[in-house]
């Protein structure tokens, strides 16, 4: 009896070690697939570009020939990403089998692993970002808070990353390196983004660096409470939702509209109402605006039911 219990204990410990190994490997692969995720997301961006009238292509200097070339490259990289995911899942299956993990547990672990991959890549593959400078998005400077680049911004940082004020268009670009953000004075400010086309907004993604990569070791300048509104040509605003960015969660947080938009919008206003404690300035690293060029009634109805 003791021998049998000892074997069970060894098997149990071995299973736990394998699970810990898988958990350790997943972030590494997700890091790689995160960049592949950007590749998949880029495919949606190119689709968005193709939806913009030819005149808009000319204004942004985008060549239709180069778009076709990039689209082909992205298709190849997408296939590579799918193959990498499948290869990793097979590797996990082999490790579980070699260590004599029970079939039922093995199937459950593989199911959870595959599900985790799908969720990690979903945001990048099914929601195009319309707030990209590269496809024609821009900042309405007349309706945007003034940038802040004061000397006080240097005090809390190891490196003088904020030796000059960054332009608000910084939030329309993929880079999220420490210091590569747009800052405005105080804890309240706003920015109005002009999209390349009118859309039915469905969600918004806000980015900020984490404490681990912040030179000061804290992120008190991150936005906290904020509102998002659709803005009409006559400057009338329609509130789409009130949200909270949580600095203790992932750096990219997606928020769905809280009520169905009454119409399409060309301008989106992000209004920050508070930050996480910095009295001098607030930093925004990136803003993504998701939506469709035609009313996605099925999508919106499903999301509203989930929220209820």
HELIX and SHEET records of a PDB file:
HELIX    1   1 UNK A    2  UNK A   51  1                                  50    
HELIX    2   2 UNK A   54  UNK A   60  1                                   7    
HELIX    3   3 UNK A   64  UNK A   98  1                                  35    
HELIX    4   4 UNK A  103  UNK A  126  1                                  24    
HELIX    5   5 UNK A  133  UNK A  135  5                                   3    
HELIX    6   6 UNK A  141  UNK A  143  5                                   3    
HELIX    7   7 UNK A  151  UNK A  154  5                                   4    
HELIX    8   8 UNK A  168  UNK A  172  5                                   5    
HELIX    9   9 UNK A  297  UNK A  307  1                                  11    
SHEET    1   A 3 UNK A 138  UNK A 139  0                                        
SHEET    2   A 3 UNK A 189  UNK A 207 -1                                        
SHEET    3   A 3 UNK A 252  UNK A 256 -1                                        
SHEET    1   B 5 UNK A 138  UNK A 139  0                                        
SHEET    2   B 5 UNK A 189  UNK A 207 -1                                        
SHEET    3   B 5 UNK A 265  UNK A 272 -1                                        
SHEET    4   B 5 UNK A 225  UNK A 231 -1                                        
SHEET    5   B 5 UNK A 237  UNK A 244 -1                                        
SHEET    1   C 3 UNK A 138  UNK A 139  0                                        
SHEET    2   C 3 UNK A 189  UNK A 207 -1                                        
SHEET    3   C 3 UNK A 286  UNK A 292 -1                                        
SHEET    1   D 2 UNK A 182  UNK A 185  0                                        
SHEET    2   D 2 UNK A 281  UNK A 284 -1                                        
END                                                                             
